[in-house]
Amino acid sequence: MTARTVNRTLLYVVLLIFAVIFLIPVYLLIITGLKSNSSISIDQMWALPHVLGLTGLVQAWQHVGPDMLNSVYLAVTATVVVTILGSVNGYALSKWKFRGSNVIYFLILLGMFIPYQSTLIPLIRVLNTIGLFDTIPGLALVHIVYGIPMMTLIFRNFFADIPNELIESAQIDGNGYWGIFRHIMLPLSVPGFVVAAIWEFTQVWNDFLFGVTVTDPPHQPVTVAIVNIAGSQHIQWNVLMSSTLIASLPTLIVYLVLGRYFVRGLLAGSVKG
Amino acid sequence: MKQTREGMDASAAAVTVPNRRPRIRTEKVWAMVTLIPSIILLGVFVYYFIFWTGYVSFTKWHSFIQNMHLNGFQNYVDIFKSFRFQSDLRNMVYFTAFFMIGTLVLGLFLALLVDQHIKAEGFFRSVFLYPMAISAAATGVIWSWLLNPNTGLNLILHAFGLHNVPKWYLSTRILPHLHIASINGGIPLAMFAVLIASIWQWSGFAMALYLAGLRAIPEEIKESARIDGARSIRMFWSILLPQLRPITTTAVVMLMASSLKVFDLLYAMTGPGANFVTDLPALNMFDTTFKGNQFAQGAAIATVLLVLVLIFIVPYLIGTLRKEDSK
């Protein structure tokens, strides 16, 4: 009995230690972001700010505000379009398997794992040719295309769980391919759409590689903007940390509010749900 | 799994009710038609582009001006001879090994802790997983500050009286001295800074996978294997771990694929490092192509990277899809 109490206590101590370690970056991000530039000194970097200074946040917003808007526009457009594409694909591949549909599914899925470095050179050429290089719509197009595999996977797994009896009875009621999709699949798959949308939004928001290759300032997403600030000659730590905080907030909020769905998205990403 | 059965059910229904047959054919045609836009997009942006990059890797395109004259395997010979790419391969081996071991062990350990019917489980789960929601670029910015030799963690080590503090990603030491080709084949210490940040970001993912796996194991088996003594450590090795093997396979493949692609974190945190002690192929490809304008060599690096990923991913995907179909 006492051994058990000791073990339980030890368990919580270990858990708390790990929790503290995991939270250190966020702690530093917040306290540094809230310090005014003059009160930042290296030996005080772990200390809480004496006075809350919002100058860092304000300056950061001036730096990255426009890029935040780029990211919002980018992530929302890509998420909406690719979620629709993915749901249509997932429906076709889960409920109406035809000869060769497994091969198509395999080829779609593989697109998720390729290192994008092996597509960058042609990508830039093609975007240049069609006039979308260094534009947010161009970057959105890229994210839509490379988001298709994951969205197809999520929706295919999700739709597979919808009983076929429902589809059969809908057919008897005279529904065709799109009627079943609209009246049976869509209403039953709202949680699937949430999982997919969260995943895609997070992916697009957090992307850096495509952003840095396809766009230049001022048409860049916010991830590229913060890395540019970090690479500048005289780094103002409070501005940099505030910017990083601002750039991370949308996905953090999504995660905190809709964490359950976020996890489901992650698990769907590892093929088996 | 269910799909094949469904397909069979549908055709069986079509046989018994003759006039439904054309309907099902129409629907399968619709299914094919709706897939066409995605097939075209991925056909161009993935498969044609890969082919294109592969082709570029055999050309003489070495400047801004596109030159598609063939150059044989010369670009591959050049990159494998280059000090930077050799360093990349060394770093990649160490990075992948330590990253996977670190992430899996920590992830499994956290999952076991969280699975002990603890209070505030949701809180701990959220804390361990949140780094996954943050971009690798932001992670790189934050950890480059935490692991800067003059700031961050070293201040705390100083406060504990340690004066011989690590130089983290600025370190140029490679231990031990192992000469392989023109490079030192030991472990670059600077890599550990990148590893810490990467493991911080990904171990929550491993935890979530293992937690899902643990929850799927019947309660009776787990009850007997609860960690509350030396006895159950053996239970863990002989019962729990084998039960978790499919999860481990999935996690290994996912982590392997992601470790080969590491780019954002390096770009934001360390760059290639002095003597390329923290460089990895994905970053090398980017620099070679877009900063050095050595398009053909960049394409060659990208192609090597692609082949490495495919070696792991293709058998895994085929295996997963087969298993699903046979269920």
Chai-1 contact restraints between the chains, C-beta under 6 A:
chainA,res_idxA,chainB,res_idxB,connection_type,confidence,min_distance_angstrom,max_distance_angstrom,comment,restraint_id
A,N7,B,D228,contact,1.0,0.0,6.0,A-B,restraint_1
A,L11,B,Q116,contact,1.0,0.0,6.0,A-B,restraint_2
A,L15,B,L113,contact,1.0,0.0,6.0,A-B,restraint_3
A,L15,B,F124,contact,1.0,0.0,6.0,A-B,restraint_4
A,A19,B,V127,contact,1.0,0.0,6.0,A-B,restraint_5
A,F22,B,V127,contact,1.0,0.0,6.0,A-B,restraint_6
A,F22,B,F128,contact,1.0,0.0,6.0,A-B,restraint_7
A,P25,B,I142,contact,1.0,0.0,6.0,A-B,restraint_8
A,I42,B,T151,contact,1.0,0.0,6.0,A-B,restraint_9
A,L85,B,S38,contact,1.0,0.0,6.0,A-B,restraint_10
A,V88,B,T34,contact,1.0,0.0,6.0,A-B,restraint_11
A,N89,B,L35,contact,1.0,0.0,6.0,A-B,restraint_12
A,N89,B,S38,contact,1.0,0.0,6.0,A-B,restraint_13
A,A92,B,A31,contact,1.0,0.0,6.0,A-B,restraint_14
A,A92,B,T34,contact,1.0,0.0,6.0,A-B,restraint_15
A,A92,B,L35,contact,1.0,0.0,6.0,A-B,restraint_16
A,W96,B,E27,contact,1.0,0.0,6.0,A-B,restraint_17
A,W96,B,K28,contact,1.0,0.0,6.0,A-B,restraint_18
A,W96,B,A31,contact,1.0,0.0,6.0,A-B,restraint_19
A,K97,B,Q3,contact,1.0,0.0,6.0,A-B,restraint_20
A,K97,B,G7,contact,1.0,0.0,6.0,A-B,restraint_21
A,F98,B,K28,contact,1.0,0.0,6.0,A-B,restraint_22
A,L109,B,L317,contact,1.0,0.0,6.0,A-B,restraint_23
A,G111,B,L42,contact,1.0,0.0,6.0,A-B,restraint_24
A,G111,B,V46,contact,1.0,0.0,6.0,A-B,restraint_25
A,F113,B,A257,contact,1.0,0.0,6.0,A-B,restraint_26
A,F113,B,I313,contact,1.0,0.0,6.0,A-B,restraint_27
A,P115,B,K261,contact,1.0,0.0,6.0,A-B,restraint_28
A,P115,B,L305,contact,1.0,0.0,6.0,A-B,restraint_29
A,P115,B,L306,contact,1.0,0.0,6.0,A-B,restraint_30
A,P115,B,V309,contact,1.0,0.0,6.0,A-B,restraint_31
A,Q117,B,A282,contact,1.0,0.0,6.0,A-B,restraint_32
A,Q117,B,M285,contact,1.0,0.0,6.0,A-B,restraint_33
A,Q117,B,A302,contact,1.0,0.0,6.0,A-B,restraint_34
A,Q117,B,L305,contact,1.0,0.0,6.0,A-B,restraint_35
A,S118,B,I50,contact,1.0,0.0,6.0,A-B,restraint_36
A,S118,B,T53,contact,1.0,0.0,6.0,A-B,restraint_37
A,S118,B,A302,contact,1.0,0.0,6.0,A-B,restraint_38
A,S118,B,L306,contact,1.0,0.0,6.0,A-B,restraint_39
A,T119,B,F49,contact,1.0,0.0,6.0,A-B,restraint_40
A,I121,B,T53,contact,1.0,0.0,6.0,A-B,restraint_41
A,I121,B,V56,contact,1.0,0.0,6.0,A-B,restraint_42
A,I121,B,F295,contact,1.0,0.0,6.0,A-B,restraint_43
A,I121,B,A299,contact,1.0,0.0,6.0,A-B,restraint_44
A,P122,B,F49,contact,1.0,0.0,6.0,A-B,restraint_45
A,P122,B,W52,contact,1.0,0.0,6.0,A-B,restraint_46
A,V145,B,L41,contact,1.0,0.0,6.0,A-B,restraint_47
A,V145,B,F45,contact,1.0,0.0,6.0,A-B,restraint_48
A,I148,B,S38,contact,1.0,0.0,6.0,A-B,restraint_49
A,A160,B,K2,contact,1.0,0.0,6.0,A-B,restraint_50
A,N164,B,E6,contact,1.0,0.0,6.0,A-B,restraint_51
A,Y177,B,E27,contact,1.0,0.0,6.0,A-B,restraint_52
A,Y177,B,W30,contact,1.0,0.0,6.0,A-B,restraint_53
A,N206,B,S135,contact,1.0,0.0,6.0,A-B,restraint_54
A,F208,B,A137,contact,1.0,0.0,6.0,A-B,restraint_55
A,F208,B,D264,contact,1.0,0.0,6.0,A-B,restraint_56
A,L209,B,F263,contact,1.0,0.0,6.0,A-B,restraint_57
A,T223,B,S135,contact,1.0,0.0,6.0,A-B,restraint_58
A,T223,B,A137,contact,1.0,0.0,6.0,A-B,restraint_59
A,I226,B,V141,contact,1.0,0.0,6.0,A-B,restraint_60
A,V227,B,A137,contact,1.0,0.0,6.0,A-B,restraint_61
A,V227,B,A268,contact,1.0,0.0,6.0,A-B,restraint_62
A,A230,B,V141,contact,1.0,0.0,6.0,A-B,restraint_63
A,T244,B,A138,contact,1.0,0.0,6.0,A-B,restraint_64
A,T244,B,V141,contact,1.0,0.0,6.0,A-B,restraint_65
A,A247,B,A138,contact,1.0,0.0,6.0,A-B,restraint_66
A,S248,B,I134,contact,1.0,0.0,6.0,A-B,restraint_67
A,S248,B,A138,contact,1.0,0.0,6.0,A-B,restraint_68
A,T251,B,A133,contact,1.0,0.0,6.0,A-B,restraint_69
A,L252,B,A133,contact,1.0,0.0,6.0,A-B,restraint_70
A,Y255,B,Y130,contact,1.0,0.0,6.0,A-B,restraint_71
A,Y255,B,A133,contact,1.0,0.0,6.0,A-B,restraint_72
A,G259,B,S126,contact,1.0,0.0,6.0,A-B,restraint_73
A,V263,B,A208,contact,1.0,0.0,6.0,A-B,restraint_74
A,L266,B,A208,contact,1.0,0.0,6.0,A-B,restraint_75
A,L267,B,A212,contact,1.0,0.0,6.0,A-B,restraint_76
A,S270,B,T250,contact,1.0,0.0,6.0,A-B,restraint_77
A,S270,B,M254,contact,1.0,0.0,6.0,A-B,restraint_78
A,V271,B,T320,contact,1.0,0.0,6.0,A-B,restraint_79
